[in-house]
């Protein structure tokens, strides 16, 4: 089963490096280990999406909706998640090294054992977020 967005075939394991998926509606999609580094997912709807283990390094997720998304063990280093809705998202073990989370909504997000080294969380909503075992060194607030 696959979805096509802006001419890109989206299916589990797809290589979407640098793809323009701005405004895509991928709610509930299963993208196990998808390669989406440097992809433009500005304003995309990824509610309930399974992105466990996905590579989103350097991706633009500005204003994306990732409510209840599974981003466990995802590679999100240098990703732009400003104004993204990550409420109730599972970010267990995710790599958010130098990620931009400015004004992101992380309400009740699970960030257990996540790497947030040098991440930017200015004005982010962190209410109820679980940071157990997370790396919070050089966190920019």
Secondary structure, DSSP 8 states (H G I E B T S, - for coil): --EEETTEEE-TT-B-TT-B-TT-B-TT-B-TT-B-TT-B-TT-B-TT-B-TT-B-TT-B-TT-B-TT-B-TT-B-TT-B-TT-B-TT-B-TT-B-TT-B-TT-B-TT-B-TT-B-TT-B-TT-B-TT-B-TT-B-TT-B-
